[in-house]
Amino acid sequence: MLHLLLHLDLLHLVLLMGLDKLGKLLTLL
């Protein structure tokens, strides 16, 4: 169970980083 929670946390971090990069790209356009 703990391993699954850790995996979900990493996935959440990756998603947040991806959204942040997308936002920066959109502001550059």
Residue, then its C-alpha position, 0 to 999 in steps of 0.5 A: m500500500l505504501h509503495l502505491l502511495l509513493h508511486l501516486d505521489l511521484l506521478h503527481l509531481v511529474l504532472l505538476m512539473g509538466l503543467d508548469k512547463l506547459g504554462k510557461l510555453l503558453t505564456l511565451l506564445 
